[in-house]
C-alpha cells in the first residue's frame, strides 16, 4: 500500500509531483500524525484567549481596588455652583 507524504497537483488535478513509501502493516499505525505546524494556529488562539482572560481579571481587580479610591477623590465642581477665582487658585481642592 502506498502512503503519500507529498502530492502536488496542478489546477486540472494532474499530478506534478508525488512522494510516497510502501507500507505493509496495521492500518492503525498508518494514520495521520499531527506535528507542531498543523496545530500551531489552535495553540496560538488558546494562548491569546488565556492571555486576554488573565488581563481582564487583572483589570477587574485593579478597577475594584481603584474604585474605592476614586469615589473619595471626586474633586469636580457641581454644575449648580458658579466657578470663581477662588476655585481656580485653591491648591487643596
Secondary structure, DSSP 4 states (H G I P E B T S, - for coil): -EEEEEEEE-TT--EEEEEEEE--S-GGGGS----HHHHHHHHHHHHHHHHHHHHHHHHHHHHHHHHHHHHHT--PPPTTSPP-HHHHH-S--
